Amino acid sequence: YMEVAYAQWDRVFVPMTELSRITKYVGWSDTELSRLEGKEWEKTLSKTDAEIQEIAEDILATDAKRSLTTRIAFGKFEDEEEKFLKAFPYIHTPDQKAIIEDIRIDMEWPHPMDRLIAWDVGFGKTEVAMNAAYKAVLSWVQVAVISPLLILAEEHRETFEERLWAFWVRVRSLTRMTHATEVKKVLEEMKL
């Protein structure tokens, strides 16, 4: 059995065969335990349900507003995009091909696009991003790639430069380590 502790020494013993019903608590560390008996737990559940309802309503309202918003519809450059796709020195995975095509279609639509691409390291997220960036550049739109780590920013700069140089795309990098005079130079250079 696994012993689960509640307030005031209340305990529940869960059989090992039912451990799949137990999950690790990942909330605030200062959360007070409740008792097995009483209304406190029901109040907490009710409050949580109300908060979830509020969040869901906010998400729906935001989505409704966004659906009325328009943005630039990127152009269709089938030949150029196909050349870029074929210039990739490796074979695209079926997932990469599918998401690249989905993003192309989304970019040609005049409404905001929400995409989260989650794969393990080395599964081709950067290649997918470069295809989208190239489509934006073909439409005369500047692209910013944001990285949470300095070393990753440098790796992305090198990868983007290597992949895009043959297509006459300028790639520049700005990080917290970039000197102010270089930042000014890059920003002036990148003006269209």
N, C-alpha and C positions, 0 to 999 in steps of 0.2 A: 504494500500500500504506500501511497504518497500522502503525507500529511499536509493539508492546506490550512494555514492559520488565518483566523479572523480576529476581530477585536474582543477584548475581555476573555481571552483564552478559549474562545469557541474554536472548534476544530472539525474538519471533515476529512475522512480517510477515503482516498480514491484508489480503487483496485488497479493494479498494473495493466490489466486488460483495457482500462478506460482512460489511460494516460493521454490518448490523442485528443481528449476533450479539454485538456489543460493547455493553456498558452502562457507564455512569459508576459508579465506585465511590463509595458514599455512607456508608461505615463510618467507623471511627475513623481519624483522620489519622496516628496513630503506629503503625499496623499494619505489621508487617514483611513484606517481599516474600519469596516462596519461590522456589526454583529450579524449573526445568522438570523436572529429573530428581530422583529421590529420593522418600522416603515422606512428607515434610513436608506436601505438599498433600493427600495421601490422609488423613493424620491430621486435618488441619483440616476436611476434608469430613465425616469420620466424627464428629468432635466437634460439628460444626454439625448434622448429622442427629440426634444424641442430644439436643441442646438443643431442636431443633424438636419432637421427640417429647415431651420433657418439657413444653414449652409447650402442645402439643396436648392432652396428658393433663390438664393443669391447667385448660384451657378447658372440656374435657368434664366434669371433676369440678365445676367452678363452675356449669356449665349444669345438671347433674343436681341439685345442691343448690337452685338457683333454681327448678327445675321443681316442687320440693316446697314452695316458699315461697308463701304467699298474701298478698295485700294487699287493700285496699279495692277492691271492684268499683264503679266509678262508675255512677251511675244512667243510665237512658235518658230523655232529654228531647227526643224527636223534634221536637215543635212549636217549643220554644224554640231548639233548635239550628238548625232550618231557618230561623227568623226571623233568627238571627244570621248564618247563611250568606248569606241574601238581602240583608242590610243592607250587605254589602261593596259599596263603590261601583264596583267594577270587575267584569269577567267572570272567574270562576275558570277557570284552565286545566284541561284534562283531568287532568294530573298532580296539581294541587292538589286537585281533587275526589276523586281516587282515594286520595291519602295521607290526606286529612282523614277519609274514610270508614274507611280501614284503622285509623287511630288511634282513632277512635270505638269500633270493634269491640274493639280491644285494651284500651281503657280500661274497657270493660264486662266484661272477663274478669278473674277474681280472681287473676291471676298477674302478676309483674313484666313490664314491657314494655321491650324494648331497641329503640330506633329511632335511626338517624342519617340526618338529612335533609341532603343535600348538593346544592345548586344554586348557580348563579352569583348574584352580587349582583343584586337586583331581580327575582328569579324567584318570590317569594312565600313564603319560609320563615317570615317573621314572621306572615303571615296564617294559615298552618297552625298555628303555635304558639298564636296567639290563639284559634283554634277549640278546641284542646285545653285551653287555660287556661279558657275559658268553660265547657266541659263540667265541669271540675273545680270551678269556682265554683258551678255549679248543684248539685253534690253537697256543697256546704258545705265545700270543701277550699281552703285558701289555696295560692297559686301563687307560686313564686319564679322569676324569669327572671334568669339569670346572664350577664353580659356581660364579655368580656375587656378592653374599652376604655371609658373614662369617657364619651367622646362618644357611643359606641354605646348605652351605658346610658341616656343622656339621650334619644336618638332613640327608643329602644324605649319609654321612659316616655311620651313624647308620643304615639307611635303607639297604644300600648295605651289611654291615656286617651281619645284621640279616638275610637277604635273601640268602647270599652266603656262610655263615659259614658251612652249611651242605654239601656243594660241594667242600670243601677244598680250597676255594679261599681266599687269604689274601687281606685285604682292609686296606689301610693306608691313612692318611689325611695330607696334607700340606696346610697351610694357611699363611697369612701374620703375624699371631700371633704365629706361630710355632717357637720355639727357634732354633737358628742356629745349636746347637749340635743335636737336635732331627731331623732337616732336614737332616743333614749329615748321621745320623743313618738310617733313613728311606730310603734315596737314596742308601746307601750301601746294605741295606736289600733287596731292590727291584731289584738289579741287577740279571740278569738271567745267 
